Amino acid sequence: HDALPISLGLVLIGGWQAVVVGMELPPYLIPSPSLMMKTLFADWAILMNSLFITMKITVLSFIVAVVVGVLISFLFVQSRLIETALFPYAVLLQVTPIVAIAPLIIIWVKEPTASLVVCAALVALFPIISNTTLGLRSVDPDLQSYFKMNRATRGQILWRLRIPSALPYFFGGLRISSGLALIGAVVAEFVAGTRGLGYLATIKLQDLEVDTLFAVVILLAMIGFVLYFTVGSLRKVVIPWHESAKAAKK
């Protein structure tokens, strides 16, 4: 089963190469896979430098989104009134296009890297808040009654009951948020970046260097792939007892 995706990918790449060569499509329209590989090696230095910058923005924004999102979820679960009052604003952040508010963030946050991190973190924040809050509230009613019967404090209920119950939901949010952090970083670089893969893609598109643009897309896809499976592997380590983790091992 592990070889099936690889085999399918090789078939698709071979078909892509055959179509481009057979139809003699120009590189500025659709570059062939072989040309993209040549571009990756020829522009290796600039691509790797841009890759490092985008990775830094992505990881930092992901960490910020996780910390802020978890803290907000802890706040929500302490009071229905607080959640009712503030949750619509969390939704508002999710549905507002980052390209619309990125210029304001850049004006307010003078440091370039920090402004990009804030933009990307806002994109990645909502899945952490929504999934973690849902998990913290999805506790077994019988266990909750047992804790209350034993006069457990609010903090004990949170750390010994709610957090273990919320972990599967939390890791589901992490998987979504990791991809959104990458998207947010690239969009922020499109809008206001002076370095990074998003900025490089904008420059190469203006110059019609489509082969380099496709190489950038390949690198971004690789980052997303690594982030997704890193979170999945971490989930298996932290919550091996959960059914979803057991199913993933089969």
CYANA upper distance limits for C-alpha pairs under 8 A (distance plus 0.5 A):
  1 HIS  CA      5 PRO  CA      8.38
  2 ASP  CA      6 ILE  CA      8.07
  3 ALA  CA      7 SER  CA      6.56
  4 LEU  CA      8 LEU  CA      6.64
  5 PRO  CA      9 GLY  CA      6.58
  6 ILE  CA     10 LEU  CA      6.73
  7 SER  CA     11 VAL  CA      6.78
  8 LEU  CA     12 LEU  CA      6.75
  9 GLY  CA     13 ILE  CA      6.64
 10 LEU  CA     14 GLY  CA      6.54
 11 VAL  CA     15 GLY  CA      6.61
 12 LEU  CA     16 TRP  CA      6.57
 13 ILE  CA     17 GLN  CA      6.68
 13 ILE  CA     33 PRO  CA      7.29
 14 GLY  CA     18 ALA  CA      6.66
 15 GLY  CA     19 VAL  CA      6.62
 16 TRP  CA     20 VAL  CA      6.75
 16 TRP  CA     32 SER  CA      7.44
 16 TRP  CA     33 PRO  CA      7.73
 17 GLN  CA     21 VAL  CA      6.63
 17 GLN  CA     32 SER  CA      5.88
 17 GLN  CA     33 PRO  CA      6.49
 17 GLN  CA     34 SER  CA      7.91
 18 ALA  CA     22 GLY  CA      6.20
 19 VAL  CA     23 MET  CA      6.32
 19 VAL  CA     24 GLU  CA      8.49
 20 VAL  CA     24 GLU  CA      6.15
 20 VAL  CA     25 LEU  CA      5.72
 20 VAL  CA     30 ILE  CA      7.78
 20 VAL  CA     31 PRO  CA      7.83
 20 VAL  CA     32 SER  CA      6.42
 21 VAL  CA     25 LEU  CA      7.35
 21 VAL  CA     32 SER  CA      8.08
 25 LEU  CA     29 LEU  CA      7.37
 25 LEU  CA     30 ILE  CA      7.03
 25 LEU  CA     31 PRO  CA      8.21
 26 PRO  CA     30 ILE  CA      6.97
 26 PRO  CA     31 PRO  CA      7.52
 27 PRO  CA     31 PRO  CA      4.79
 27 PRO  CA     32 SER  CA      7.73
 27 PRO  CA    210 VAL  CA      7.40
 27 PRO  CA    211 ASP  CA      7.25
 28 TYR  CA    208 LEU  CA      6.59
 28 TYR  CA    209 GLU  CA      6.91
 28 TYR  CA    210 VAL  CA      5.74
 28 TYR  CA    211 ASP  CA      7.69
 29 LEU  CA    210 VAL  CA      7.55
 30 ILE  CA    210 VAL  CA      7.79
 30 ILE  CA    211 ASP  CA      8.25
 31 PRO  CA     35 LEU  CA      6.72
 31 PRO  CA     36 MET  CA      7.19
 31 PRO  CA    210 VAL  CA      7.42
 31 PRO  CA    211 ASP  CA      5.99
 31 PRO  CA    214 PHE  CA      8.36
 32 SER  CA     36 MET  CA      6.89
 33 PRO  CA     37 MET  CA      6.79
 34 SER  CA     38 LYS  CA      6.83
 35 LEU  CA     39 THR  CA      6.65
 35 LEU  CA    211 ASP  CA      7.34
 36 MET  CA     40 LEU  CA      6.65
 36 MET  CA    211 ASP  CA      5.97
 36 MET  CA    212 THR  CA      7.47
 36 MET  CA    214 PHE  CA      7.31
 36 MET  CA    215 ALA  CA      6.31
 37 MET  CA     41 PHE  CA      6.97
 37 MET  CA    215 ALA  CA      8.14
 38 LYS  CA     42 ALA  CA      6.51
 39 THR  CA     43 ASP  CA      6.27
 39 THR  CA     44 TRP  CA      8.29
 39 THR  CA    211 ASP  CA      7.19
 39 THR  CA    212 THR  CA      6.66
 39 THR  CA    215 ALA  CA      7.54
 40 LEU  CA     44 TRP  CA      5.97
 40 LEU  CA     47 LEU  CA      8.01
 40 LEU  CA    212 THR  CA      7.99
 40 LEU  CA    215 ALA  CA      6.65
 43 ASP  CA     47 LEU  CA      6.52
 44 TRP  CA     48 MET  CA      6.42
 45 ALA  CA     49 ASN  CA      6.69
 46 ILE  CA     50 SER  CA      6.66
 47 LEU  CA     51 LEU  CA      6.42
 47 LEU  CA    197 LEU  CA      7.86
 47 LEU  CA    216 VAL  CA      7.93
 48 MET  CA     52 PHE  CA      6.60
 49 ASN  CA     53 ILE  CA      7.01
 49 ASN  CA    196 GLY  CA      8.00
 50 SER  CA     54 THR  CA      6.75
 50 SER  CA    195 ARG  CA      6.79
 50 SER  CA    196 GLY  CA      4.52
 50 SER  CA    197 LEU  CA      5.52
 50 SER  CA    200 LEU  CA      7.82
 51 LEU  CA     55 MET  CA      6.52
 51 LEU  CA    196 GLY  CA      6.76
 51 LEU  CA    197 LEU  CA      6.40
 51 LEU  CA    219 LEU  CA      7.91
 52 PHE  CA     56 LYS  CA      6.62
 52 PHE  CA    196 GLY  CA      8.08
 53 ILE  CA     57 ILE  CA      6.85
 53 ILE  CA    195 ARG  CA      7.59
 53 ILE  CA    196 GLY  CA      5.66
 53 ILE  CA    197 LEU  CA      8.25
 54 THR  CA     58 THR  CA      6.55
 54 THR  CA    182 LEU  CA      8.37
 54 THR  CA    185 ALA  CA      7.10
 54 THR  CA    186 VAL  CA      7.66
 54 THR  CA    196 GLY  CA      5.54
 54 THR  CA    197 LEU  CA      6.59
 54 THR  CA    198 GLY  CA      8.22
 55 MET  CA     59 VAL  CA      6.53
 55 MET  CA    182 LEU  CA      8.38
 55 MET  CA    223 ILE  CA      8.13
 56 LYS  CA     60 LEU  CA      6.56
 57 ILE  CA     61 SER  CA      6.48
 57 ILE  CA    113 THR  CA      7.71
 57 ILE  CA    116 LEU  CA      7.34
 57 ILE  CA    117 VAL  CA      6.08
 57 ILE  CA    120 ALA  CA      8.22
 57 ILE  CA    185 ALA  CA      6.54
 58 THR  CA     62 PHE  CA      6.51
 58 THR  CA    117 VAL  CA      7.90
 58 THR  CA    120 ALA  CA      7.66
 58 THR  CA    181 ALA  CA      5.88
 58 THR  CA    182 LEU  CA      5.63
 58 THR  CA    184 GLY  CA      8.33
 58 THR  CA    185 ALA  CA      6.17
 59 VAL  CA     63 ILE  CA      6.68
 59 VAL  CA    181 ALA  CA      8.13
 60 LEU  CA     64 VAL  CA      6.73
 60 LEU  CA    117 VAL  CA      6.93
 61 SER  CA     65 ALA  CA      6.51
 61 SER  CA    117 VAL  CA      5.32
 61 SER  CA    118 VAL  CA      7.16
 61 SER  CA    120 ALA  CA      6.14
 61 SER  CA    121 ALA  CA      4.94
 61 SER  CA    124 ALA  CA      8.20
 61 SER  CA    181 ALA  CA      6.71
 61 SER  CA    185 ALA  CA      8.38
 62 PHE  CA     66 VAL  CA      6.65
 62 PHE  CA    120 ALA  CA      8.38
 62 PHE  CA    121 ALA  CA      6.65
 62 PHE  CA    124 ALA  CA      7.25
 62 PHE  CA    177 SER  CA      7.57
 62 PHE  CA    178 SER  CA      6.71
 62 PHE  CA    181 ALA  CA      6.09
 63 ILE  CA     67 VAL  CA      6.70
 64 VAL  CA     68 VAL  CA      6.50
 64 VAL  CA    121 ALA  CA      6.72
 65 ALA  CA     69 GLY  CA      6.10
 65 ALA  CA    121 ALA  CA      5.56
 65 ALA  CA    122 LEU  CA      7.61
 65 ALA  CA    124 ALA  CA      6.47
 65 ALA  CA    125 LEU  CA      5.25
 65 ALA  CA    128 ILE  CA      7.78
 65 ALA  CA    177 SER  CA      8.47
 66 VAL  CA     70 VAL  CA      6.44
 66 VAL  CA    125 LEU  CA      7.58
 66 VAL  CA    128 ILE  CA      6.81
 66 VAL  CA    174 LEU  CA      8.19
 67 VAL  CA     71 LEU  CA      6.75
 68 VAL  CA     72 ILE  CA      6.64
 68 VAL  CA    125 LEU  CA      8.12
 69 GLY  CA     73 SER  CA      6.64
 69 GLY  CA    125 LEU  CA      6.37
 69 GLY  CA    126 PHE  CA      7.76
 69 GLY  CA    128 ILE  CA      5.75
 69 GLY  CA    129 ILE  CA      5.25
 69 GLY  CA    132 THR  CA      8.49
 70 VAL  CA     74 PHE  CA      6.69
 70 VAL  CA    128 ILE  CA      7.22
 70 VAL  CA    129 ILE  CA      6.88
 70 VAL  CA    132 THR  CA      7.22
 71 LEU  CA     75 LEU  CA      6.81
 72 ILE  CA     76 PHE  CA      6.67
 72 ILE  CA    129 ILE  CA      7.15
 73 SER  CA     77 VAL  CA      6.68
 73 SER  CA    129 ILE  CA      5.98
 73 SER  CA    130 SER  CA      8.20
 73 SER  CA    132 THR  CA      6.61
 73 SER  CA    133 THR  CA      5.42
 73 SER  CA    136 LEU  CA      8.44
 74 PHE  CA     78 GLN  CA      7.03
 74 PHE  CA    133 THR  CA      7.88
 75 LEU  CA     79 SER  CA      7.62
 75 LEU  CA     82 ILE  CA      7.95
 75 LEU  CA     83 GLU  CA      8.23
 76 PHE  CA     80 ARG  CA      7.13
 76 PHE  CA     82 ILE  CA      6.37
 76 PHE  CA     83 GLU  CA      5.06
 76 PHE  CA    133 THR  CA      7.46
 77 VAL  CA     83 GLU  CA      7.79
 77 VAL  CA    133 THR  CA      7.06
 77 VAL  CA    136 LEU  CA      7.28
 77 VAL  CA    137 ARG  CA      7.36
 78 GLN  CA     82 ILE  CA      8.47
 79 SER  CA     83 GLU  CA      6.93
 80 ARG  CA     84 THR  CA      6.50
 81 LEU  CA     85 ALA  CA      6.66
 82 ILE  CA     86 LEU  CA      6.56
 83 GLU  CA     87 PHE  CA      5.88
 84 THR  CA     88 PRO  CA      7.95
 86 LEU  CA     90 ALA  CA      7.30
 87 PHE  CA     91 VAL  CA      6.93
 88 PRO  CA     92 LEU  CA      6.63
 89 TYR  CA     93 LEU  CA      6.84
 90 ALA  CA     94 GLN  CA      7.02
 90 ALA  CA    126 PHE  CA      6.92
 90 ALA  CA    129 ILE  CA      8.50
 91 VAL  CA     95 VAL  CA      6.85
 91 VAL  CA    126 PHE  CA      7.59
 92 LEU  CA     96 THR  CA      6.57
 93 LEU  CA    122 LEU  CA      7.40
 93 LEU  CA    123 VAL  CA      8.21
 93 LEU  CA    126 PHE  CA      8.13
 94 GLN  CA    122 LEU  CA      8.09
 94 GLN  CA    123 VAL  CA      7.01
 94 GLN  CA    125 LEU  CA      8.37
 94 GLN  CA    126 PHE  CA      6.53
 96 THR  CA    100 ALA  CA      7.88
 96 THR  CA    101 ILE  CA      8.39
 97 PRO  CA    101 ILE  CA      7.63
 98 ILE  CA    102 ALA  CA      6.19
 98 ILE  CA    119 CYS  CA      7.29
 98 ILE  CA    122 LEU  CA      8.44
 98 ILE  CA    123 VAL  CA      7.55
 98 ILE  CA    184 GLY  CA      8.11
 98 ILE  CA    187 VAL  CA      8.19
 98 ILE  CA    188 ALA  CA      8.24
 99 VAL  CA    103 PRO  CA      7.95
 99 VAL  CA    187 VAL  CA      7.74
 99 VAL  CA    188 ALA  CA      7.89
 99 VAL  CA    191 VAL  CA      7.26
101 ILE  CA    105 ILE  CA      6.90
102 ALA  CA    106 ILE  CA      6.65
102 ALA  CA    119 CYS  CA      6.68
102 ALA  CA    188 ALA  CA      7.37
102 ALA  CA    191 VAL  CA      7.72
102 ALA  CA    192 ALA  CA      8.23
103 PRO  CA    107 ILE  CA      6.81
103 PRO  CA    191 VAL  CA      8.24
103 PRO  CA    192 ALA  CA      8.02
104 LEU  CA    108 TRP  CA      6.69
105 ILE  CA    109 VAL  CA      6.25
105 ILE  CA    115 SER  CA      6.65
105 ILE  CA    118 VAL  CA      8.09
105 ILE  CA    119 CYS  CA      7.64
106 ILE  CA    110 LYS  CA      6.88
106 ILE  CA    112 PRO  CA      7.84
106 ILE  CA    115 SER  CA      5.95
106 ILE  CA    116 LEU  CA      8.28
106 ILE  CA    192 ALA  CA      8.03
109 VAL  CA    114 ALA  CA      7.36
109 VAL  CA    115 SER  CA      5.81
110 LYS  CA    114 ALA  CA      8.37
110 LYS  CA    115 SER  CA      7.52
111 GLU  CA    115 SER  CA      6.68
112 PRO  CA    116 LEU  CA      6.92
112 PRO  CA    193 GLY  CA      8.34
113 THR  CA    117 VAL  CA      6.71
114 ALA  CA    118 VAL  CA      6.66
115 SER  CA    119 CYS  CA      6.80
116 LEU  CA    120 ALA  CA      6.73
116 LEU  CA    185 ALA  CA      7.07
116 LEU  CA    188 ALA  CA      6.19
116 LEU  CA    189 GLU  CA      7.65
116 LEU  CA    192 ALA  CA      8.31
116 LEU  CA    193 GLY  CA      8.07
117 VAL  CA    121 ALA  CA      6.41
117 VAL  CA    185 ALA  CA      7.59
118 VAL  CA    122 LEU  CA      6.71
119 CYS  CA    123 VAL  CA      7.27
119 CYS  CA    184 GLY  CA      7.03
119 CYS  CA    185 ALA  CA      7.77
119 CYS  CA    188 ALA  CA      6.75
120 ALA  CA    124 ALA  CA      6.96
120 ALA  CA    180 LEU  CA      8.22
120 ALA  CA    181 ALA  CA      5.87
120 ALA  CA    182 LEU  CA      7.89
120 ALA  CA    183 ILE  CA      7.91
120 ALA  CA    184 GLY  CA      4.45
120 ALA  CA    185 ALA  CA      5.37
120 ALA  CA    187 VAL  CA      8.45
120 ALA  CA    188 ALA  CA      7.23
121 ALA  CA    125 LEU  CA      6.36
121 ALA  CA    181 ALA  CA      6.75
121 ALA  CA    184 GLY  CA      7.71
122 LEU  CA    126 PHE  CA      8.17
122 LEU  CA    184 GLY  CA      8.41
123 VAL  CA    180 LEU  CA      6.61
123 VAL  CA    181 ALA  CA      6.95
123 VAL  CA    183 ILE  CA      8.47
123 VAL  CA    184 GLY  CA      6.10
124 ALA  CA    128 ILE  CA      8.04
124 ALA  CA    176 ILE  CA      8.41
124 ALA  CA    177 SER  CA      5.20
124 ALA  CA    178 SER  CA      7.56
124 ALA  CA    179 GLY  CA      8.41
124 ALA  CA    180 LEU  CA      5.47
124 ALA  CA    181 ALA  CA      5.48
124 ALA  CA    184 GLY  CA      7.76
125 LEU  CA    129 ILE  CA      7.04
125 LEU  CA    177 SER  CA      7.41
126 PHE  CA    130 SER  CA      6.54
126 PHE  CA    177 SER  CA      8.43
127 PRO  CA    131 ASN  CA      6.29
127 PRO  CA    173 GLY  CA      5.51
127 PRO  CA    174 LEU  CA      7.97
127 PRO  CA    176 ILE  CA      7.08
127 PRO  CA    177 SER  CA      6.44
128 ILE  CA    132 THR  CA      6.25
128 ILE  CA    170 PHE  CA      7.20
128 ILE  CA    173 GLY  CA      5.47
128 ILE  CA    174 LEU  CA      6.96
128 ILE  CA    177 SER  CA      7.23
129 ILE  CA    133 THR  CA      6.38
130 SER  CA    134 LEU  CA      6.59
130 SER  CA    173 GLY  CA      8.31
131 ASN  CA    135 GLY  CA      6.60
131 ASN  CA    169 TYR  CA      5.83
131 ASN  CA    170 PHE  CA      6.23
131 ASN  CA    172 GLY  CA      7.62
131 ASN  CA    173 GLY  CA      5.88
132 THR  CA    136 LEU  CA      6.55
132 THR  CA    166 ALA  CA      6.67
132 THR  CA    167 LEU  CA      8.26
132 THR  CA    169 TYR  CA      6.44
132 THR  CA    170 PHE  CA      5.36
132 THR  CA    173 GLY  CA      7.69
133 THR  CA    137 ARG  CA      6.80
133 THR  CA    166 ALA  CA      8.45
134 LEU  CA    138 SER  CA      6.57
134 LEU  CA    166 ALA  CA      7.99
134 LEU  CA    169 TYR  CA      7.74
135 GLY  CA    139 VAL  CA      7.91
135 GLY  CA    162 ARG  CA      8.01
135 GLY  CA    163 ILE  CA      8.36
135 GLY  CA    165 SER  CA      6.83
135 GLY  CA    166 ALA  CA      4.29
135 GLY  CA    167 LEU  CA      7.55
135 GLY  CA    168 PRO  CA      8.00
135 GLY  CA    169 TYR  CA      5.71
135 GLY  CA    170 PHE  CA      7.38
136 LEU  CA    158 LEU  CA      8.48
136 LEU  CA    162 ARG  CA      5.39
136 LEU  CA    163 ILE  CA      6.69
136 LEU  CA    165 SER  CA      7.14
136 LEU  CA    166 ALA  CA      5.40
137 ARG  CA    162 ARG  CA      7.57
137 ARG  CA    166 ALA  CA      8.32
138 SER  CA    162 ARG  CA      8.32
138 SER  CA    165 SER  CA      7.50
138 SER  CA    166 ALA  CA      7.67
139 VAL  CA    143 LEU  CA      7.99
139 VAL  CA    144 GLN  CA      7.47
139 VAL  CA    161 LEU  CA      7.76
139 VAL  CA    162 ARG  CA      6.71
139 VAL  CA    165 SER  CA      6.47
139 VAL  CA    166 ALA  CA      8.40
140 ASP  CA    144 GLN  CA      6.73
141 PRO  CA    145 SER  CA      6.61
142 ASP  CA    146 TYR  CA      6.67
143 LEU  CA    147 PHE  CA      6.73
143 LEU  CA    161 LEU  CA      8.34
144 GLN  CA    148 LYS  CA      6.80
144 GLN  CA    157 ILE  CA      8.19
144 GLN  CA    161 LEU  CA      8.08
145 SER  CA    149 MET  CA      6.47
146 TYR  CA    150 ASN  CA      6.83
147 PHE  CA    151 ARG  CA      6.92
147 PHE  CA    152 ALA  CA      5.88
147 PHE  CA    157 ILE  CA      7.34
148 LYS  CA    152 ALA  CA      6.01
148 LYS  CA    153 THR  CA      8.44
152 ALA  CA    156 GLN  CA      6.36
152 ALA  CA    157 ILE  CA      6.83
153 THR  CA    157 ILE  CA      6.77
154 ARG  CA    158 LEU  CA      6.71
155 GLY  CA    159 TRP  CA      6.69
156 GLN  CA    160 ARG  CA      6.16
156 GLN  CA    161 LEU  CA      8.05
157 ILE  CA    161 LEU  CA      5.66
157 ILE  CA    162 ARG  CA      6.75
158 LEU  CA    162 ARG  CA      5.27
158 LEU  CA    163 ILE  CA      6.50
159 TRP  CA    163 ILE  CA      5.98
159 TRP  CA    164 PRO  CA      8.03
160 ARG  CA    164 PRO  CA      7.18
161 LEU  CA    165 SER  CA      6.75
162 ARG  CA    166 ALA  CA      6.53
163 ILE  CA    167 LEU  CA      6.77
166 ALA  CA    170 PHE  CA      6.45
167 LEU  CA    171 PHE  CA      6.66
167 LEU  CA    239 ILE  CA      7.91
168 PRO  CA    172 GLY  CA      6.81
168 PRO  CA    235 ARG  CA      8.43
168 PRO  CA    239 ILE  CA      7.96
168 PRO  CA    242 HIS  CA      7.84
169 TYR  CA    173 GLY  CA      6.83
170 PHE  CA    174 LEU  CA      6.75
171 PHE  CA    175 ARG  CA      6.83
171 PHE  CA    231 VAL  CA      7.80
171 PHE  CA    232 GLY  CA      8.40
171 PHE  CA    235 ARG  CA      6.84
172 GLY  CA    176 ILE  CA      7.20
173 GLY  CA    177 SER  CA      6.44
174 LEU  CA    178 SER  CA      6.40
174 LEU  CA    231 VAL  CA      7.37
175 ARG  CA    179 GLY  CA      7.33
175 ARG  CA    227 LEU  CA      8.35
175 ARG  CA    228 TYR  CA      6.25
175 ARG  CA    231 VAL  CA      6.58
175 ARG  CA    232 GLY  CA      7.85
176 ILE  CA    180 LEU  CA      6.89
177 SER  CA    181 ALA  CA      6.45
178 SER  CA    182 LEU  CA      7.11
178 SER  CA    224 GLY  CA      8.19
178 SER  CA    227 LEU  CA      6.71
178 SER  CA    228 TYR  CA      7.33
179 GLY  CA    183 ILE  CA      6.86
179 GLY  CA    224 GLY  CA      6.39
179 GLY  CA    227 LEU  CA      7.72
179 GLY  CA    228 TYR  CA      7.64
180 LEU  CA    184 GLY  CA      6.40
181 ALA  CA    185 ALA  CA      6.58
182 LEU  CA    186 VAL  CA      6.78
182 LEU  CA    223 ILE  CA      8.45
182 LEU  CA    224 GLY  CA      7.50
183 ILE  CA    187 VAL  CA      6.63
184 GLY  CA    188 ALA  CA      6.48
185 ALA  CA    189 GLU  CA      6.70
185 ALA  CA    198 GLY  CA      8.27
186 VAL  CA    190 PHE  CA      6.67
186 VAL  CA    196 GLY  CA      8.37
186 VAL  CA    197 LEU  CA      7.39
186 VAL  CA    198 GLY  CA      5.08
186 VAL  CA    199 TYR  CA      8.26
187 VAL  CA    191 VAL  CA      6.81
187 VAL  CA    198 GLY  CA      7.21
188 ALA  CA    192 ALA  CA      6.39
188 ALA  CA    193 GLY  CA      6.95
188 ALA  CA    198 GLY  CA      8.26
189 GLU  CA    193 GLY  CA      4.31
189 GLU  CA    194 THR  CA      7.58
189 GLU  CA    195 ARG  CA      7.69
189 GLU  CA    196 GLY  CA      7.13
189 GLU  CA    197 LEU  CA      8.09
189 GLU  CA    198 GLY  CA      5.39
189 GLU  CA    199 TYR  CA      5.68
190 PHE  CA    198 GLY  CA      5.68
190 PHE  CA    199 TYR  CA      5.79
190 PHE  CA    202 THR  CA      6.95
193 GLY  CA    198 GLY  CA      7.99
193 GLY  CA    199 TYR  CA      6.14
194 THR  CA    199 TYR  CA      6.60
195 ARG  CA    199 TYR  CA      6.03
195 ARG  CA    200 LEU  CA      7.32
196 GLY  CA    200 LEU  CA      6.65
197 LEU  CA    201 ALA  CA      6.45
197 LEU  CA    216 VAL  CA      6.85
197 LEU  CA    220 LEU  CA      8.35
198 GLY  CA    202 THR  CA      6.91
199 TYR  CA    203 ILE  CA      6.91
200 LEU  CA    204 LYS  CA      6.65
200 LEU  CA    216 VAL  CA      8.45
201 ALA  CA    205 LEU  CA      6.50
201 ALA  CA    212 THR  CA      8.26
201 ALA  CA    213 LEU  CA      5.92
201 ALA  CA    216 VAL  CA      7.08
202 THR  CA    206 GLN  CA      6.90
203 ILE  CA    207 ASP  CA      6.94
204 LYS  CA    208 LEU  CA      6.50
204 LYS  CA    209 GLU  CA      5.56
204 LYS  CA    210 VAL  CA      7.36
204 LYS  CA    212 THR  CA      7.19
204 LYS  CA    213 LEU  CA      6.57
205 LEU  CA    209 GLU  CA      6.57
205 LEU  CA    210 VAL  CA      6.95
205 LEU  CA    213 LEU  CA      7.13
209 GLU  CA    213 LEU  CA      6.97
210 VAL  CA    214 PHE  CA      6.62
211 ASP  CA    215 ALA  CA      6.78
212 THR  CA    216 VAL  CA      6.73
213 LEU  CA    217 VAL  CA      6.90
214 PHE  CA    218 ILE  CA      6.76
215 ALA  CA    219 LEU  CA      6.88
216 VAL  CA    220 LEU  CA      6.72
217 VAL  CA    221 ALA  CA      6.61
218 ILE  CA    222 MET  CA      6.73
219 LEU  CA    223 ILE  CA      6.80
220 LEU  CA    224 GLY  CA      6.77
221 ALA  CA    225 PHE  CA      6.60
222 MET  CA    226 VAL  CA      6.66
223 ILE  CA    227 LEU  CA      6.67
224 GLY  CA    228 TYR  CA      6.59
225 PHE  CA    229 PHE  CA      6.81
226 VAL  CA    230 THR  CA      6.39
227 LEU  CA    231 VAL  CA      6.76
228 TYR  CA    232 GLY  CA      6.82
229 PHE  CA    233 SER  CA      6.47
230 THR  CA    234 LEU  CA      6.66
231 VAL  CA    235 ARG  CA      6.63
232 GLY  CA    236 LYS  CA      7.01
233 SER  CA    237 VAL  CA      7.01
234 LEU  CA    238 VAL  CA      6.65
235 ARG  CA    239 ILE  CA      6.27
235 ARG  CA    240 PRO  CA      7.86
235 ARG  CA    245 ALA  CA      7.61
236 LYS  CA    240 PRO  CA      5.38
236 LYS  CA    245 ALA  CA      5.86
239 ILE  CA    245 ALA  CA      7.55
240 PRO  CA    245 ALA  CA      6.13
240 PRO  CA    246 LYS  CA      7.15
241 TRP  CA    245 ALA  CA      7.58
241 TRP  CA    246 LYS  CA      7.58
242 HIS  CA    246 LYS  CA      6.94
243 GLU  CA    247 ALA  CA      6.60
244 SER  CA    248 ALA  CA      6.73
245 ALA  CA    249 LYS  CA      7.07
246 LYS  CA    250 LYS  CA      7.33
